[in-house]
Amino acid sequence: MTRGLESLDSFISQHDKFVITTHESPDPDGIGAEIAFYETLKYLGKHVLAINSDITPEKYNFMDPEGIIQKYSDQYTLPEDIDVYGLIILDTNDFENIGALYKAIKDSINGVFIIDHHSRNDTPIDGNFIDSTASSTSEMVFEIITRYNVPLSYSAAMPLYAGILFDTGSFRYPKTSPKTFSTVSHLVEAGVSPTWIYDIIYESYSLSSLVLKSKMLSSMEFYHEGRMVIMYMTPEMLIETGGMFSEGEHNINIPLTVKNVLVSILIKQDINGPIKVSMRTKGDLDVADIAVSHKGGGHKNAAGYKSYVSWIETKKTVISDMDNLFSHHFK
């Protein structure tokens, strides 16, 4: 990935000011990469604004105790000289996926650079730093920190560890590599407590999230002789239970704990948000191309996309896509 890092060198050298951002509904990997990269650019003497279109979920506020990340809205005042800022997008290679912020600055920003580990066939590798073999964008940002000889502070190491933990599924997803463990060893040496971060992310859910989980599990539908499960998270469920969308998203992994289940699908919608489809698989069942075909992205075993049709049509599309996947895989 030397070419991508050299492209980053060039982009950073061309700008003194940057806006950095991540995808809508930010998760720990996007947030962790953003905070640590913010510190890196500041160390290099750059002026940096970290701005997201969506607010950081309350559950992940521990990653940003200084409140580095700002939320964009119609009332947010962008710098008058926004035309000299470079935009760096972390943890997504889909411009539309960063939401309202991109629409507000796309015609005035002075260049865009992507740092990401997701697969998307129409994103150019040249001129960006994209490594689809990396476990997470947080792992990639640690590589950048090392490249620039930036001292590793606890305030950068802690969110990076949370990002890697989250995006590797606690170090069990296929892209977890020796490089991943080497990276986290440095983060732990910087003072990170793996137990503390695990407890916050996975063992501190609200009571309302437990009620939401019960609603979601009750919605499960089974296909392909029980090898595929579809479950739902609707705005009505969120309103009724008071559960948080970000906490409900984790429930997609529950069906995969069953021995014969190979595919888990979550069709979800936050209150006033778009319909989204998340896909998780085991083994060689690759859903990345399905996500890309719907202008989404992801990895072989974990991918997703936004749906611009109704719930009923979304479900029909999901079932059709999965029928094709199963027929080709088990022919």
C-alpha positions in Angstrom: 0.0 0.0 0.0 3.0 2.3 -0.4 1.4 4.0 -3.4 -1.6 5.0 -1.3 0.6 6.3 1.4 2.6 8.3 -1.1 -0.6 9.8 -2.4 -1.5 10.8 1.1 1.9 12.4 1.6 1.2 14.5 -1.5 -2.3 15.5 -0.5 -1.2 16.5 3.0 1.7 18.6 1.7 -0.6 20.5 -0.6 -2.9 21.8 2.1 -2.5 23.6 5.4 -6.2 23.2 6.4 -8.4 20.1 6.4 -11.9 18.9 7.1 -12.1 15.3 8.1 -15.2 13.2 8.3 -16.7 9.7 8.3 -19.9 8.1 7.2 -23.4 8.7 8.4 -24.4 6.7 11.6 -20.7 6.8 12.7 -19.4 3.6 14.3 -16.3 3.1 16.5 -14.0 2.4 13.5 -15.0 5.7 11.8 -14.9 7.6 15.0 -11.6 6.1 16.2 -9.9 6.7 12.9 -11.2 10.3 12.8 -10.0 11.2 16.3 -6.5 9.7 15.8 -6.1 11.2 12.4 -7.2 14.6 13.7 -4.3 14.4 16.3 -1.9 13.3 13.5 -2.7 16.3 11.3 -2.5 18.6 14.3 0.9 17.2 15.2 2.0 17.9 11.6 1.1 21.6 12.1 -2.2 21.5 10.2 -5.5 23.3 11.0 -8.2 20.6 11.2 -11.9 20.5 11.6 -13.6 17.1 12.4 -17.2 17.3 11.3 -19.8 14.6 10.8 -23.3 14.8 9.4 -24.7 12.6 12.2 -24.1 13.0 15.9 -21.8 10.5 17.7 -24.0 7.9 19.3 -24.1 8.4 23.1 -22.6 5.0 23.7 -19.4 6.0 21.9 -18.9 9.4 23.5 -16.2 7.9 25.7 -14.0 7.8 22.6 -14.1 11.6 22.2 -13.9 13.1 25.7 -12.6 16.4 24.4 -15.5 16.8 22.0 -13.2 17.0 18.9 -15.9 15.9 16.5 -18.5 18.5 15.6 -22.0 17.9 14.1 -22.9 19.5 10.8 -26.4 21.1 10.4 -28.0 23.8 8.4 -27.0 26.2 11.3 -23.3 25.2 11.2 -21.1 28.0 10.0 -18.4 26.7 7.7 -15.1 28.7 7.4 -15.2 31.6 4.9 -12.1 30.1 3.3 -13.5 26.6 2.9 -12.2 26.7 -0.7 -8.6 26.2 0.6 -9.5 23.2 2.8 -8.8 19.6 1.7 -11.5 17.0 2.6 -10.3 13.7 4.0 -13.0 11.0 4.2 -12.5 8.1 6.6 -14.0 4.6 6.7 -16.2 5.0 3.5 -15.4 5.5 -0.1 -19.0 6.6 -1.1 -19.3 10.4 -1.1 -23.0 10.2 -0.6 -22.5 8.1 2.5 -21.1 11.1 4.5 -24.5 12.8 4.3 -25.4 16.5 4.4 -21.9 17.7 5.0 -20.7 16.6 1.6 -23.6 18.2 -0.2 -22.7 21.5 1.6 -19.0 21.6 0.7 -18.6 19.5 -2.4 -18.6 22.4 -4.8 -16.1 24.5 -2.8 -13.7 22.1 -1.1 -10.1 22.0 -2.5 -9.8 18.3 -3.2 -10.9 15.1 -1.6 -8.9 12.1 -0.3 -10.2 8.8 0.9 -8.8 6.5 3.6 -10.8 3.3 3.7 -10.7 -0.5 3.9 -14.0 -1.3 2.2 -14.4 -2.9 -1.2 -16.0 -0.8 -3.9 -15.1 -1.4 -7.6 -15.7 2.1 -8.8 -13.4 3.9 -6.4 -10.0 4.7 -7.9 -7.1 3.3 -5.9 -4.7 5.9 -7.4 -4.9 9.2 -5.5 -6.5 7.6 -2.4 -5.3 5.2 0.4 -7.6 2.2 0.1 -6.6 -1.2 1.6 -9.3 -3.8 1.4 -7.0 -6.3 3.2 -6.9 -4.1 6.4 -9.1 -5.1 9.3 -10.3 -1.6 9.8 -9.6 2.0 9.0 -8.3 2.5 12.5 -5.6 -0.1 11.7 -4.7 2.0 8.6 -4.5 5.2 10.6 -2.1 3.6 13.0 0.1 2.8 10.0 -0.1 6.5 9.1 0.9 7.5 12.6 3.9 5.3 12.4 4.8 6.6 9.0 4.9 10.2 10.2 6.7 9.3 13.5 3.8 10.9 15.5 4.1 10.1 19.2 1.2 7.7 20.1 -0.9 9.4 22.8 -3.4 7.6 24.9 -6.1 9.9 23.5 -5.4 8.5 20.0 -4.6 4.9 21.0 -7.9 4.4 23.0 -10.3 5.2 20.1 -8.1 3.3 17.7 -8.4 0.2 19.8 -12.1 0.6 20.1 -12.4 1.0 16.3 -10.3 -2.2 15.7 -12.2 -4.2 18.3 -15.5 -3.2 16.8 -14.6 -3.8 13.1 -13.0 -7.1 13.8 -15.9 -8.4 15.8 -13.6 -8.8 18.8 -10.8 -10.1 16.6 -12.8 -12.9 15.0 -13.6 -11.6 11.5 -11.6 -12.9 8.5 -9.5 -9.8 8.0 -8.0 -10.0 11.5 -4.3 -10.6 10.8 -0.9 -10.7 12.5 -0.6 -7.0 11.6 -3.9 -6.4 13.5 -2.5 -8.0 16.7 0.8 -6.2 16.3 -1.1 -2.9 16.0 -3.2 -3.5 19.1 -0.1 -4.5 21.1 1.2 -1.0 20.6 -2.1 0.5 21.6 -2.2 -1.5 24.8 1.4 -0.5 25.5 0.1 3.1 25.2 -2.2 2.5 28.2 -5.4 1.1 26.6 -7.4 -1.2 28.8 -9.0 -3.9 26.5 -11.4 -5.0 29.3 -12.7 -1.5 29.9 -13.3 -0.8 26.2 -15.0 -4.2 25.7 -17.3 -3.6 28.6 -18.4 -0.2 27.3 -19.0 -1.4 23.8 -20.5 -4.8 24.4 -21.6 -5.0 28.1 -23.2 -1.7 28.9 -26.4 -1.7 26.9 -29.5 0.1 28.2 -32.5 -1.8 29.5 -34.5 -0.4 26.6 -32.0 -1.9 24.2 -32.8 -5.3 25.7 -36.5 -4.7 25.0 -35.6 -3.7 21.5 -33.6 -6.8 21.0 -36.6 -8.9 22.0 -38.7 -7.1 19.4 -36.1 -7.7 16.7 -35.6 -11.3 17.5 -39.4 -11.8 17.4 -39.3 -10.4 13.8 -37.0 -13.1 12.5 -37.9 -14.9 9.3 -36.1 -18.1 8.1 -35.2 -19.0 4.5 -33.1 -21.7 2.7 -33.8 -24.4 5.2 -32.9 -22.2 8.2 -29.5 -21.2 6.7 -30.6 -17.6 6.2 -32.3 -15.3 8.7 -33.9 -11.9 8.1 -34.8 -9.6 11.0 -36.1 -6.1 11.2 -35.5 -2.9 13.1 -38.3 -0.3 12.4 -38.8 3.2 13.6 -41.9 1.9 15.3 -39.8 -0.5 17.3 -37.4 2.3 18.3 -40.3 4.6 19.4 -42.1 1.9 21.3 -39.1 0.6 23.2 -37.0 3.7 23.5 -34.0 1.7 22.3 -31.1 3.2 20.4 -30.6 2.5 16.7 -26.8 2.1 17.2 -27.4 -0.5 19.9 -29.9 -2.4 17.9 -27.6 -2.7 14.9 -25.4 -5.2 16.8 -28.2 -7.7 16.9 -27.5 -8.8 13.3 -24.7 -11.0 14.7 -27.0 -13.1 17.0 -28.4 -15.5 14.3 -24.8 -16.3 13.2 -24.2 -17.9 16.6 -26.4 -20.7 15.5 -24.4 -23.5 13.9 -26.3 -23.9 10.6 -27.1 -20.2 10.0 -24.8 -18.9 7.2 -26.5 -15.5 6.5 -28.0 -12.9 8.7 -29.8 -9.9 7.2 -31.0 -6.8 9.1 -33.4 -4.5 7.3 -33.4 -1.4 9.5 -34.5 2.2 9.6 -33.7 4.9 12.2 -36.4 7.4 13.1 -36.6 9.8 10.2 -33.7 7.9 8.5 -33.4 5.9 5.3 -34.0 2.2 5.0 -30.7 0.3 5.1 -29.8 -3.3 4.5 -26.9 -5.0 6.5 -25.6 -8.4 5.6 -23.4 -10.8 7.6 -22.2 -14.2 6.4 -20.0 -17.1 7.4 -17.4 -18.8 5.3 -17.2 -18.2 1.6 -20.5 -16.5 1.1 -19.5 -13.2 -0.3 -22.0 -10.3 0.0 -19.6 -7.4 -0.9 -20.6 -7.5 -4.6 -24.3 -7.4 -3.7 -23.7 -4.3 -1.6 -21.7 -2.6 -4.4 -24.4 -3.4 -7.0 -26.8 -1.3 -4.8 -24.2 1.5 -4.5 -23.1 0.3 -1.0 -19.9 -1.4 0.1 -18.3 -3.5 2.7 -16.4 -6.7 3.0 -16.8 -10.3 1.9 -18.6 -11.3 5.1 -20.0 -7.9 6.2 -21.6 -5.4 3.8 -24.6 -3.1 3.4 -26.3 -0.5 1.4 -29.1 2.1 1.5 -32.4 1.2 0.0 -34.4 3.8 -1.9 -37.6 1.8 -2.2 -40.3 0.7 0.2 -39.9 -1.9 3.0 -41.8 -4.4 0.9 -39.7 -3.8 -2.2 -36.5 -3.9 -0.2 -37.4 -7.3 1.3 -38.2 -8.6 -2.2 -34.8 -7.4 -3.5 -33.0 -8.9 -0.5 -34.6 -12.3 -1.0 -33.9 -12.3 -4.7 -30.3 -11.4 -4.2 -29.9 -14.1 -1.5 -31.6 -16.7 -3.7 -29.0 -16.0 -6.4 -26.2 -16.1 -3.9 -27.3 -19.5 -2.5 -28.0 -21.0 -6.0 -24.5 -20.1 -7.2 -22.7 -21.1 -4.0 -24.5 -24.4 -3.6 -24.9 -25.5 -7.2 
